[in-house]
Amino acid sequence: MTNVSQITTHVLDTGRGLPAVGVEVALELHLGGSWRPLATGVTDIDGRVKTLGPLHVEPGTYRLVYQTGTYFAATATDTFFPEVIVVFTLTGRGQHYHVPLLLSPFAYSTYRGS
């Protein structure tokens, strides 16, 4: 069984009504005025990245960088957003953080999931 990272994500293509398969995602930590890469992953058949980054993360400011332009190009779809960056702050220790991204060619939305 694969361990699930403390930070996970799920990308749904709301324009197509399907999981967004093959979206490249990077997890980065804000340290000393710059962003430090921690991990990368690619959404699976369900649009999920379950093994993104370390199993445990410290409180701090993080971001997920989604390569949406590459995804839409692969589906022959024009998009206004070639990249989506979601910045968030973790304050607790030991909690699981799930960050879903609802994506369409000309809009996106995100929230803290469970």
All heavy atoms as an XYZ file, in Angstrom:
874
protein
N       0.837     -1.182      0.000
C       0.000      0.000      0.000
C       0.883      1.246      0.000
O       1.858      1.347      0.727
C      -0.907     -0.005      1.234
C      -1.724      1.236      1.330
S      -3.059      0.984      2.517
C      -3.549      2.648      2.689
N       0.525      2.230     -0.802
C       1.265      3.466     -0.913
C       0.849      4.424      0.198
O      -0.332      4.586      0.475
C       1.000      4.124     -2.278
O       1.350      3.205     -3.291
C       1.816      5.383     -2.441
N       1.826      5.051      0.828
C       1.523      6.064      1.833
C       0.977      7.309      1.150
O       1.435      7.686      0.071
C       2.777      6.438      2.619
C       3.224      5.323      3.525
O       2.408      4.590      4.064
N       4.516      5.191      3.703
N       0.010      7.950      1.782
C      -0.569      9.177      1.260
C       0.179     10.340      1.885
O       0.396     10.379      3.095
C      -2.081      9.265      1.575
C      -2.654     10.600      1.159
C      -2.825      8.122      0.902
N       0.587     11.297      1.061
C       1.292     12.474      1.548
C       0.392     13.300      2.447
O      -0.832     13.207      2.386
C       1.742     13.339      0.368
O       2.577     12.626     -0.487
N       1.000     14.156      3.251
C       0.232     15.035      4.123
C      -0.507     16.085      3.309
O      -1.560     16.564      3.710
C       1.158     15.696      5.143
C       0.411     16.359      6.264
C       1.329     16.842      7.371
O       2.517     16.559      7.392
N       0.774     17.580      8.301
N       0.038     16.447      2.145
C      -0.625     17.370      1.224
C      -0.975     16.593     -0.036
O      -0.111     15.969     -0.650
C       0.283     18.565      0.869
C       0.625     19.363      2.127
C      -0.379     19.450     -0.174
C       1.671     20.444      1.911
N      -2.255     16.603     -0.400
C      -2.707     15.941     -1.622
C      -3.547     16.918     -2.431
O      -3.978     17.960     -1.932
C      -3.552     14.687     -1.304
O      -4.662     15.058     -0.483
C      -2.725     13.626     -0.604
N      -3.788     16.571     -3.685
C      -4.610     17.419     -4.541
C      -5.443     16.556     -5.478
O      -5.156     15.371     -5.682
C      -3.752     18.437     -5.323
O      -4.602     19.381     -5.968
C      -2.865     17.758     -6.346
N      -6.444     17.173     -6.037
C      -7.395     16.514     -6.936
C      -7.802     17.561     -7.960
O      -8.200     18.666     -7.576
C      -8.599     16.064     -6.117
C      -9.575     15.223     -6.845
N     -10.818     14.959     -6.322
C      -9.535     14.585     -8.035
C     -11.482     14.178     -7.151
N     -10.723     13.947     -8.203
N      -7.686     17.260     -9.241
C      -8.027     18.225    -10.284
C      -9.189     17.664    -11.106
O      -9.103     16.559    -11.651
C      -6.831     18.532    -11.211
C      -7.206     19.599    -12.229
C      -5.611     18.963    -10.405
N     -10.264     18.439    -11.172
C     -11.427     18.063    -11.967
C     -11.597     19.066    -13.103
O     -11.580     20.275    -12.866
C     -12.686     18.031    -11.100
C     -12.673     17.010     -9.972
C     -13.871     17.208     -9.069
C     -12.635     15.609    -10.544
N     -11.753     18.561    -14.299
C     -11.994     19.398    -15.468
C     -13.508     19.602    -15.554
O     -14.242     18.745    -16.048
C     -11.451     18.706    -16.718
C     -11.595     19.532    -17.979
O     -12.499     20.400    -18.038
O     -10.828     19.297    -18.923
N     -13.979     20.728    -15.034
C     -15.420     20.972    -14.984
C     -16.005     21.253    -16.356
O     -17.201     21.073    -16.558
C     -15.751     22.129    -14.024
O     -15.089     23.308    -14.465
C     -15.329     21.788    -12.605
N     -15.189     21.674    -17.304
C     -15.661     21.895    -18.672
C     -16.024     20.593    -19.366
O     -16.957     20.535    -20.153
N     -15.277     19.540    -19.051
C     -15.525     18.226    -19.649
C     -16.308     17.306    -18.718
O     -16.778     16.249    -19.146
C     -14.199     17.569    -20.022
C     -13.451     18.348    -21.096
C     -12.072     17.772    -21.399
N     -12.185     16.379    -21.800
C     -11.282     15.449    -21.501
N     -10.224     15.741    -20.788
N     -11.438     14.212    -21.906
N     -16.387     17.682    -17.433
C     -17.077     16.836    -16.467
C     -16.316     15.570    -16.147
O     -16.924     14.541    -15.847
N     -14.976     15.657    -16.171
C     -14.132     14.484    -15.957
C     -12.935     14.843    -15.081
O     -12.539     16.012    -15.016
C     -13.602     13.968    -17.302
C     -14.613     13.472    -18.309
C     -13.942     13.248    -19.663
C     -15.241     12.172    -17.808
N     -12.311     13.839    -14.463
C     -11.045     14.113    -13.787
C     -10.019     14.603    -14.819
O     -10.016     14.162    -15.964
C     -10.630     12.748    -13.233
C     -11.881     11.950    -13.179
C     -12.728     12.443    -14.317
N      -9.150     15.508    -14.407
C      -8.090     16.010    -15.286
C      -6.874     15.095    -15.132
O      -6.146     15.170    -14.151
C      -7.752     17.449    -14.937
N      -6.683     14.231    -16.096
C      -5.612     13.239    -16.066
C      -4.348     13.833    -16.689
O      -4.402     14.464    -17.742
C      -6.035     11.973    -16.842
C      -4.912     10.945    -16.864
C      -7.308     11.392    -16.263
N      -3.220     13.630    -16.032
C      -1.939     14.037    -16.607
C      -1.518     15.467    -16.323
O      -0.618     15.979    -16.989
N      -2.118     16.119    -15.334
C      -1.714     17.478    -14.977
C      -0.466     17.408    -14.094
O      -0.469     16.740    -13.062
C      -2.828     18.247    -14.231
C      -2.349     19.639    -13.815
C      -4.081     18.335    -15.079
N       0.593     18.087    -14.510
C       1.812     18.145    -13.707
C       1.604     19.141    -12.571
O       1.089     20.236    -12.784
C       2.989     18.580    -14.564
C       3.313     17.610    -15.681
C       4.388     18.135    -16.613
O       5.212     18.974    -16.186
O       4.382     17.715    -17.776
N       2.001     18.730    -11.359
C       1.820     19.548    -10.165
C       3.138     19.584     -9.390
O       3.780     18.547     -9.216
C       0.716     18.978     -9.249
C       0.486     19.875     -8.048
C      -0.586     18.768    -10.017
N       3.527     20.776     -8.944
C       4.719     20.925     -8.107
C       4.302     21.478     -6.748
O       3.443     22.356     -6.669
C       5.718     21.860     -8.769
N       4.919     20.966     -5.700
C       4.727     21.467     -4.343
C       5.984     22.228     -3.955
O       7.101     21.706     -4.097
C       4.494     20.316     -3.366
C       4.437     20.691     -1.885
C       3.239     21.603     -1.591
C       4.399     19.439     -1.022
N       5.799     23.470     -3.476
C       6.932     24.306     -3.093
C       6.680     24.931     -1.719
O       5.535     25.187     -1.343
C       7.148     25.411     -4.127
C       7.436     24.854     -5.512
C       7.547     25.922     -6.584
O       7.164     27.085     -6.336
O       8.018     25.589     -7.684
N       7.767     25.185     -0.986
C       7.738     25.799      0.335
C       8.365     27.178      0.260
O       9.425     27.346     -0.352
C       8.513     24.932      1.329
C       8.804     25.515      2.717
C       7.508     25.768      3.490
C       9.731     24.580      3.486
N       7.734     28.176      0.883
C       8.281     29.533      0.915
C       9.262     29.644      2.079
O       8.893     29.456      3.235
C       7.154     30.558      1.066
C       7.602     31.947      0.804
N       7.828     32.851      1.810
C       7.900     32.586     -0.357
C       8.222     34.003      1.282
N       8.273     33.859     -0.029
N      10.509     29.919      1.736
C      11.568     30.029      2.743
C      12.492     31.183      2.387
O      12.988     31.253      1.264
C      12.423     28.759      2.781
C      11.982     27.614      3.654
C      12.957     26.456      3.539
C      11.839     28.022      5.098
N      12.712     32.075      3.314
C      13.686     33.141      3.116
C      13.446     34.004      1.897
O      14.392     34.413      1.236
N      12.190     34.254      1.562
C      11.878     35.124      0.436
C      11.844     34.449     -0.922
O      11.644     35.110     -1.937
N      12.058     33.132     -0.963
C      11.985     32.430     -2.247
C      11.255     31.106     -2.059
O      10.986     30.669     -0.939
C      13.390     32.194     -2.811
O      14.128     31.369     -1.941
N      10.949     30.476     -3.169
C      10.220     29.206     -3.150
C      11.189     28.053     -3.340
O      11.988     28.064     -4.266
C       9.153     29.195     -4.246
C       8.055     30.156     -3.957
C       7.910     31.414     -4.466
C       6.956     29.966     -3.074
N       6.791     32.014     -3.957
C       6.180     31.147     -3.098
C       6.545     28.914     -2.261
C       5.028     31.297     -2.346
C       5.390     29.073     -1.514
C       4.641     30.239     -1.553
N      11.096     27.064     -2.467
C      11.954     25.876     -2.532
C      11.129     24.676     -2.998
O      10.134     24.312     -2.356
C      12.547     25.585     -1.161
C      13.570     24.440     -1.230
C      14.117     24.160      0.126
N      13.215     23.167      0.720
C      13.358     22.664      1.926
N      14.314     23.082      2.708
N      12.521     21.761      2.377
N      11.514     24.062     -4.113
C      10.783     22.876     -4.587
C      10.882     21.727     -3.579
O      11.950     21.465     -3.030
C      11.501     22.508     -5.892
C      12.285     23.715     -6.280
C      12.612     24.435     -5.013
N       9.748     21.082     -3.335
C       9.712     19.927     -2.443
C       9.418     18.637     -3.183
O       9.969     17.592     -2.858
C       8.662     20.116     -1.349
C       8.895     21.211     -0.326
C       7.741     21.254      0.667
C      10.218     21.016      0.393
N       8.511     18.703     -4.168
C       8.103     17.482     -4.863
C       7.322     17.829     -6.122
O       6.823     18.947     -6.269
C       7.228     16.631     -3.953
N       7.221     16.861     -6.999
C       6.375     16.988     -8.186
C       5.563     15.710     -8.333
O       5.920     14.660     -7.798
C       7.204     17.208     -9.472
O       8.097     16.099     -9.640
C       7.987     18.510     -9.411
N       4.472     15.831     -9.059
C       3.633     14.678     -9.330
C       2.775     14.945    -10.544
O       2.773     16.057    -11.087
N       2.054     13.932    -10.961
C       1.154     14.020    -12.118
C      -0.171     13.396    -11.712
O      -0.192     12.324    -11.079
C       1.748     13.279    -13.339
C       0.792     13.329    -14.514
C       3.095     13.867    -13.723
N      -1.274     14.061    -12.055
C      -2.580     13.526    -11.695
C      -2.819     12.177    -12.369
O      -2.475     11.973    -13.527
C      -3.719     14.495    -12.042
O      -3.659     14.818    -13.427
C      -3.631     15.766    -11.219
N      -3.437     11.273    -11.617
C      -3.700      9.931    -12.110
C      -5.047      9.857    -12.840
O      -5.665     10.891    -13.126
C      -3.625      8.917    -10.958
C      -4.671      9.125     -9.871
O      -5.668      9.864    -10.098
O      -4.510      8.537     -8.772
N      -5.519      8.676    -13.090
C      -6.760      8.451    -13.840
C      -7.978      9.070    -13.148
O      -8.968      9.386    -13.792
C      -6.973      6.934    -14.098
C      -8.059      6.697    -15.133
C      -7.284      6.196    -12.824
C      -7.589      6.805    -16.535
N      -7.879      9.282    -11.833
C      -8.958      9.927    -11.079
C      -8.704     11.413    -10.863
O      -9.437     12.064    -10.109
C      -9.141      9.246     -9.721
C      -9.686      7.832     -9.860
O     -10.555      7.616    -10.725
O      -9.235      6.956     -9.103
N      -7.638     11.945    -11.478
C      -7.295     13.358    -11.329
C      -6.623     13.671    -10.005
O      -6.552     14.819     -9.596
N      -6.097     12.648     -9.332
C      -5.523     12.829     -7.995
C      -4.003     12.673     -7.994
O      -3.454     11.910     -8.789
C      -6.100     11.805     -7.018
C      -7.585     11.955     -6.822
C      -8.131     10.880     -5.871
N      -9.565     10.975     -5.761
C     -10.214     11.768     -4.914
N      -9.533     12.551     -4.089
N     -11.526     11.798     -4.882
N      -3.369     13.390     -7.058
C      -1.963     13.168     -6.731
C      -1.935     12.869     -5.238
O      -2.147     13.757     -4.421
C      -1.076     14.389     -7.056
C       0.375     14.092     -6.711
C      -1.204     14.795     -8.516
N      -1.707     11.604     -4.905
C      -1.750     11.166     -3.510
C      -0.367     11.133     -2.861
O      -0.258     11.099     -1.642
C      -2.366      9.777     -3.415
C      -3.805      9.722     -3.880
C      -4.326      8.309     -3.819
C      -5.711      8.224     -4.406
N      -6.199      6.847     -4.463
N       0.656     11.096     -3.662
C       2.019     11.000     -3.140
C       2.812     12.232     -3.569
O       3.794     12.141     -4.276
C       2.706      9.717     -3.632
O       2.660      9.688     -5.063
C       2.031      8.487     -3.070
N       2.358     13.369     -3.104
C       2.995     14.637     -3.454
C       3.733     15.173     -2.233
O       3.130     15.682     -1.293
C       1.936     15.648     -3.911
C       2.465     16.992     -4.375
C       3.364     16.844     -5.593
C       1.307     17.922     -4.706
N       5.022     15.032     -2.247
C       5.803     15.618     -1.188
C       6.044     14.699     -0.021
O       5.708     13.523     -0.054
N       6.577     15.284      1.018
C       6.922     14.494      2.198
C       5.669     13.988      2.920
O       4.598     14.565      2.784
C       7.691     15.489      3.080
C       7.323     16.839      2.584
C       6.915     16.688      1.158
N       5.860     12.918      3.675
C       4.740     12.389      4.451
C       4.351     13.339      5.570
O       3.215     13.350      6.014
C       5.091     11.016      5.028
C       5.263      9.898      4.013
C       5.648      8.597      4.701
C       3.987      9.706      3.204
N       5.304     14.153      6.033
C       5.047     15.120      7.103
C       5.627     16.467      6.709
O       6.755     16.544      6.236
C       5.654     14.641      8.417
C       5.167     13.287      8.820
N       3.895     13.077      9.306
C       5.746     12.075      8.778
C       3.729     11.797      9.550
N       4.835     11.164      9.236
N       4.847     17.525      6.915
C       5.315     18.884      6.633
C       5.151     19.747      7.883
O       4.291     19.487      8.723
C       4.560     19.535      5.443
C       4.875     18.823      4.144
C       3.068     19.564      5.690
N       5.985     20.739      7.981
C       5.950     21.681      9.094
C       5.006     22.831      8.765
O       4.743     23.102      7.584
C       7.359     22.224      9.351
C       8.334     21.174      9.852
C       7.926     20.587     11.188
O       7.532     21.369     12.090
O       7.994     19.354     11.346
N       4.521     23.539      9.782
C       3.741     24.746      9.504
C       4.554     25.704      8.634
O       5.776     25.770      8.738
C       3.494     25.335     10.896
C       3.529     24.144     11.806
C       4.598     23.253     11.223
N       3.864     26.403      7.750
C       4.533     27.340      6.860
C       3.651     27.686      5.686
O       2.486     27.286      5.613
N       4.214     28.419      4.743
C       3.498     28.808      3.534
C       3.982     27.941      2.378
O       5.186     27.836      2.126
C       3.715     30.303      3.227
O       3.241     31.060      4.346
C       2.952     30.723      1.974
N       3.029     27.342      1.694
C       3.305     26.415      0.600
C       2.535     26.868     -0.634
O       1.618     27.675     -0.553
C       2.848     24.996      0.967
C       3.624     24.390      2.101
C       3.315     24.699      3.421
C       4.674     23.524      1.857
C       4.032     24.153      4.472
C       5.395     22.967      2.903
C       5.076     23.290      4.203
O       5.793     22.750      5.239
N       2.914     26.304     -1.772
C       2.111     26.524     -2.965
C       2.131     25.279     -3.838
O       3.087     24.500     -3.835
C       2.568     27.749     -3.747
C       3.870     27.614     -4.490
C       4.176     28.922     -5.212
N       5.424     28.819     -5.968
C       5.941     29.815     -6.654
N       5.339     30.994     -6.673
N       7.063     29.655     -7.326
N       1.028     25.109     -4.550
C       0.909     24.088     -5.581
C       0.884     24.808     -6.921
O       0.121     25.765     -7.108
C      -0.371     23.268     -5.390
C      -0.400     22.366     -4.164
C      -1.790     21.797     -3.951
C       0.626     21.246     -4.303
N       1.731     24.356     -7.832
C       1.811     24.945     -9.163
C       1.323     23.891    -10.156
O       1.937     22.832    -10.305
C       3.258     25.378     -9.502
C       3.313     26.004    -10.884
C       3.805     26.332     -8.435
N       0.218     24.189    -10.813
C      -0.416     23.268    -11.762
C      -0.092     23.708    -13.189
O      -0.342     24.862    -13.552
C      -1.939     23.288    -11.592
C      -2.432     22.894    -10.226
C      -2.521     23.833     -9.202
C      -2.833     21.592     -9.963
C      -2.996     23.487     -7.938
C      -3.312     21.237     -8.699
C      -3.394     22.183     -7.703
O      -3.857     21.845     -6.466
N       0.427     22.809    -13.995
C       0.734     23.106    -15.402
C      -0.504     22.846    -16.259
O      -0.617     21.854    -16.967
C       1.939     22.279    -15.863
C       3.207     22.598    -15.113
C       3.559     24.084    -15.176
O       3.410     24.738    -16.206
N       4.016     24.634    -14.061
N      -1.451     23.759    -16.176
C      -2.740     23.585    -16.851
C      -2.642     23.804    -18.358
O      -3.415     23.220    -19.112
C      -3.778     24.528    -16.236
O      -3.266     25.857    -16.260
C      -4.074     24.137    -14.801
N      -1.706     24.636    -18.792
C      -1.552     24.862    -20.231
C      -1.168     23.595    -20.958
O      -1.697     23.290    -22.036
N      -0.261     22.828    -20.386
C       0.157     21.552    -20.977
C      -1.016     20.578    -21.031
O      -1.216     19.886    -22.026
C       1.313     20.949    -20.166
O       2.363     21.912    -20.066
C       1.842     19.688    -20.801
N      -1.793     20.543    -19.949
C      -2.966     19.666    -19.904
C      -3.961     20.043    -21.003
O      -4.420     19.185    -21.768
C      -3.645     19.736    -18.531
C      -5.037     19.155    -18.535
C      -5.242     17.784    -18.584
C      -6.168     19.987    -18.545
C      -6.522     17.249    -18.614
C      -7.444     19.459    -18.567
C      -7.615     18.089    -18.608
O      -8.868     17.559    -18.654
N      -4.311     21.322    -21.105
C      -5.285     21.731    -22.111
C      -4.753     21.552    -23.532
O      -5.508     21.206    -24.442
C      -5.753     23.171    -21.868
C      -6.782     23.281    -20.778
C      -6.533     24.030    -19.645
C      -7.999     22.634    -20.880
C      -7.483     24.141    -18.632
C      -8.962     22.721    -19.877
C      -8.695     23.483    -18.756
N      -3.460     21.770    -23.737
C      -2.878     21.537    -25.060
C      -3.038     20.067    -25.457
O      -3.330     19.761    -26.626
C      -1.409     21.938    -25.066
N      -2.866     19.169    -24.500
C      -3.012     17.734    -24.780
C      -4.440     17.358    -25.137
O      -4.674     16.345    -25.804
C      -2.535     16.914    -23.580
N      -5.410     18.172    -24.702
C      -6.808     17.903    -25.029
C      -7.295     18.799    -26.172
O      -8.490     18.869    -26.428
C      -7.718     18.115    -23.793
O      -7.646     19.487    -23.378
C      -7.317     17.204    -22.652
N      -6.331     19.492    -26.821
C      -6.637     20.387    -27.950
C      -7.674     21.446    -27.558
O      -8.606     21.732    -28.301
C      -7.095     19.586    -29.166
N      -7.478     22.023    -26.356
C      -8.400     23.029    -25.833
C      -7.638     24.314    -25.546
O      -6.608     24.288    -24.871
C      -9.043     22.522    -24.519
O      -9.664     21.260    -24.759
C     -10.067     23.503    -23.991
N      -8.137     25.438    -26.065
C      -7.548     26.729    -25.733
C      -7.854     27.052    -24.275
O      -8.917     26.709    -23.766
C      -8.136     27.842    -26.612
C      -7.698     27.728    -28.062
O      -6.611     27.172    -28.314
O      -8.451     28.188    -28.939
N      -6.915     27.742    -23.621
C      -7.131     28.133    -22.233
C      -6.561     29.515    -21.971
O      -5.609     29.933    -22.621
C      -6.504     27.124    -21.245
O      -6.814     27.548    -19.917
C      -4.998     27.035    -21.391
N      -7.144     30.201    -21.031
C      -6.683     31.518    -20.610
C      -5.617     31.400    -19.530
O      -4.809     32.288    -19.332
C      -7.878     32.327    -20.094
C      -7.567     33.754    -19.791
C      -7.279     34.656    -20.797
C      -7.566     34.205    -18.475
C      -6.997     35.978    -20.512
C      -7.287     35.526    -18.177
C      -6.999     36.422    -19.199
N      -5.606     30.271    -18.813
C      -4.705     30.059    -17.687
C      -3.708     28.938    -17.991
O      -4.011     27.767    -17.787
C      -5.494     29.702    -16.422
C      -6.452     30.774    -15.988
C      -7.815     30.631    -16.200
C      -5.987     31.927    -15.380
C      -8.696     31.627    -15.803
C      -6.860     32.927    -14.987
C      -8.222     32.778    -15.204
N      -2.502     29.265    -18.467
C      -1.516     28.225    -18.752
C      -0.899     27.615    -17.495
O      -0.279     26.558    -17.555
C      -0.456     28.950    -19.571
C      -0.550     30.372    -19.122
C      -2.009     30.599    -18.802
N      -1.094     28.294    -16.370
C      -0.570     27.818    -15.095
C      -1.482     28.333    -13.989
O      -1.950     29.461    -14.047
C       0.845     28.360    -14.907
C       1.554     27.927    -13.670
C       2.971     28.474    -13.611
O       3.127     29.681    -13.332
O       3.910     27.698    -13.856
N      -1.728     27.502    -13.004
C      -2.507     27.913    -11.833
C      -1.623     27.710    -10.610
O      -1.037     26.642    -10.431
C      -3.808     27.087    -11.693
C      -4.498     27.377    -10.376
C      -4.747     27.372    -12.866
N      -1.525     28.755     -9.794
C      -0.729     28.679     -8.574
C      -1.653     28.921     -7.389
O      -2.345     29.940     -7.337
C       0.410     29.712     -8.582
C       1.349     29.444     -9.764
C       1.166     29.678     -7.250
C       2.426     30.498     -9.939
N      -1.660     27.976     -6.456
C      -2.482     28.081     -5.253
C      -1.537     28.153     -4.058
O      -0.778     27.217     -3.796
C      -3.428     26.872     -5.119
C      -4.244     26.971     -3.840
C      -4.341     26.766     -6.339
N      -1.571     29.283     -3.354
C      -0.723     29.504     -2.183
C      -1.584     29.329     -0.933
O      -2.701     29.833     -0.869
C      -0.101     30.923     -2.215
C       0.769     31.156     -0.989
C       0.690     31.139     -3.501
N      -1.052     28.629      0.070
C      -1.805     28.378      1.297
C      -0.848     28.285      2.480
O       0.341     28.018      2.320
C      -2.655     27.110      1.173
C      -1.883     25.900      0.721
C      -1.394     24.990      1.645
C      -1.649     25.677     -0.626
C      -0.680     23.882      1.226
C      -0.936     24.563     -1.052
C      -0.442     23.665     -0.120
N      -1.394     28.517      3.670
C      -0.606     28.486      4.895
C      -1.077     27.346      5.785
O      -2.271     27.219      6.064
C      -0.736     29.824      5.656
O      -0.282     30.874      4.802
C       0.093     29.819      6.921
N      -0.131     26.542      6.231
C      -0.415     25.454      7.156
C      -0.027     25.908      8.554
O       1.084     26.393      8.766
C       0.383     24.207      6.787
C       0.245     23.698      5.349
C       1.006     22.395      5.187
C      -1.208     23.529      4.968
N      -0.945     25.758      9.493
C      -0.679     26.199     10.857
C      -0.602     25.043     11.844
O      -0.023     25.181     12.906
C      -1.757     27.188     11.336
O      -3.040     26.566     11.224
C      -1.730     28.460     10.507
N      -1.195     23.928     11.497
C      -1.221     22.791     12.413
C      -0.196     21.742     12.060
O       0.365     21.729     10.969
N       0.063     20.874     12.995
C       0.980     19.750     12.768
C       0.170     18.453     12.693
O      -0.793     18.282     13.423
C       1.983     19.642     13.909
C       2.910     20.812     14.006
C       3.927     20.594     15.133
N       4.686     21.796     15.383
C       5.778     22.135     14.711
N       6.219     21.357     13.751
N       6.419     23.252     14.990
N       0.571     17.592     11.788
C      -0.025     16.274     11.714
C      -1.370     16.185     11.015
O      -1.945     15.120     10.925
N      -1.887     17.291     10.525
C      -3.161     17.255      9.811
C      -2.935     16.877      8.348
O      -1.868     17.095      7.802
C      -3.836     18.621      9.861
C      -4.196     19.095     11.239
C      -4.850     20.472     11.188
O      -5.684     20.733     10.328
N      -4.459     21.340     12.095
N      -3.972     16.344      7.736
C      -3.943     16.096      6.297
C      -4.543     17.312      5.602
O      -5.563     17.849      6.039
C      -4.755     14.846      5.948
C      -4.812     14.595      4.481
N      -5.958     14.767      3.760
C      -3.858     14.220      3.600
C      -5.706     14.494      2.485
N      -4.446     14.161      2.365
N      -3.890     17.762      4.549
C      -4.365     18.915      3.782
C      -4.644     18.474      2.357
O      -3.744     18.003      1.657
C      -3.322     20.033      3.790
C      -3.050     20.559      5.173
C      -2.014     20.041      5.945
C      -3.847     21.558      5.721
C      -1.777     20.507      7.221
C      -3.614     22.037      7.003
C      -2.578     21.507      7.744
O      -2.337     21.976      9.006
N      -5.896     18.618      1.943
C      -6.306     18.260      0.586
C      -6.749     19.529     -0.130
O      -7.572     20.283      0.395
C      -7.448     17.240      0.635
C      -7.836     16.733     -0.710
N      -6.967     16.012     -1.508
C      -8.987     16.858     -1.408
C      -7.589     15.705     -2.649
N      -8.810     16.210     -2.606
N      -6.170     19.774     -1.305
C      -6.439     20.997     -2.055
C      -7.006     20.626     -3.427
O      -6.256     20.344     -4.360
C      -5.157     21.851     -2.219
C      -5.472     23.161     -2.931
C      -4.488     22.105     -0.877
N      -8.332     20.595     -3.569
C      -8.933     20.324     -4.867
C      -8.858     21.555     -5.782
O      -8.904     22.693     -5.316
C     -10.398     20.012     -4.534
C     -10.408     19.720     -3.072
C      -9.322     20.563     -2.500
N      -8.756     21.305     -7.073
C      -8.786     22.363     -8.080
C      -9.877     22.015     -9.083
O      -9.847     20.945     -9.697
C      -7.440     22.479     -8.790
C      -7.345     23.524     -9.900
C      -7.472     24.941     -9.331
C      -6.035     23.371    -10.668
N     -10.866     22.903     -9.198
C     -11.922     22.764    -10.198
C     -11.504     23.645    -11.368
O     -11.340     24.857    -11.212
C     -13.267     23.200     -9.627
C     -13.682     22.504     -8.332
C     -14.992     23.071     -7.815
C     -13.771     21.005     -8.534
N     -11.345     23.036    -12.524
C     -10.681     23.688    -13.644
C     -11.548     23.679    -14.891
O     -12.189     22.682    -15.211
C      -9.378     22.913    -13.913
C      -8.461     23.369    -15.007
C      -7.900     24.752    -14.700
C      -7.324     22.356    -15.156
N     -11.567     24.815    -15.576
C     -12.146     24.889    -16.911
C     -11.204     25.763    -17.736
O     -10.291     26.376    -17.193
C     -13.571     25.456    -16.874
O     -13.552     26.836    -16.616
N     -11.397     25.844    -19.048
C     -10.453     26.614    -19.867
C     -10.355     28.093    -19.502
O      -9.311     28.706    -19.708
C     -10.991     26.444    -21.286
C     -11.765     25.174    -21.251
C     -12.369     25.125    -19.875
N     -11.396     28.663    -18.929
C     -11.392     30.095    -18.670
C     -11.734     30.466    -17.222
O     -12.051     31.615    -16.941
C     -12.329     30.803    -19.651
C     -11.885     30.573    -21.061
C     -12.473     29.609    -21.847
C     -10.840     31.310    -21.602
C     -12.040     29.367    -23.139
C     -10.395     31.080    -22.892
C     -10.986     30.105    -23.668
N     -11.652     29.480    -16.314
C     -11.925     29.755    -14.901
C     -11.369     28.609    -14.068
O     -11.171     27.504    -14.566
C     -13.422     29.897    -14.643
N     -11.134     28.918    -12.792
C     -10.779     27.855    -11.852
C     -11.208     28.269    -10.458
O     -11.418     29.434    -10.164
C      -9.282     27.508    -11.884
C      -8.349     28.597    -11.428
C      -7.991     28.725    -10.094
C      -7.798     29.482    -12.352
C      -7.117     29.711     -9.686
C      -6.931     30.485    -11.947
C      -6.588     30.593    -10.614
O      -5.725     31.576    -10.214
N     -11.351     27.265     -9.597
C     -11.743     27.487     -8.214
C     -11.040     26.440     -7.362
O     -10.757     25.329     -7.831
C     -13.253     27.334     -8.077
O     -13.663     27.494     -6.744
N     -10.780     26.794     -6.114
C     -10.134     25.862     -5.207
C     -10.678     26.060     -3.795
O     -11.312     27.073     -3.523
C      -8.598     26.021     -5.247
O      -7.998     24.973     -4.491
C      -8.165     27.381     -4.755
N     -10.433     25.089     -2.951
C     -10.876     25.181     -1.558
C     -10.084     24.162     -0.744
O      -9.406     23.295     -1.316
C     -12.386     24.915     -1.454
C     -12.822     23.580     -2.009
C     -12.982     22.475     -1.174
C     -13.054     23.400     -3.377
C     -13.380     21.249     -1.685
C     -13.453     22.186     -3.895
C     -13.605     21.108     -3.041
O     -13.992     19.888     -3.550
N     -10.163     24.264      0.569
C      -9.533     23.250      1.412
C     -10.508     22.084      1.543
O     -11.596     22.220      2.079
C      -9.195     23.788      2.804
C      -8.553     22.679      3.615
C      -8.049     23.092      4.938
N      -7.557     21.880      5.611
C      -7.224     21.837      6.856
N      -7.299     22.918      7.608
N      -6.797     20.709      7.384
N     -10.095     20.978      1.032
C     -10.934     19.789      1.083
C     -10.661     18.957      2.329
O      -9.986     19.401      3.252
N     -11.175     17.748      2.308
C     -10.984     16.864      3.456
C     -10.355     15.554      3.016
O     -10.269     15.245      1.878
C     -12.305     16.594      4.148
O     -13.234     16.041      3.242
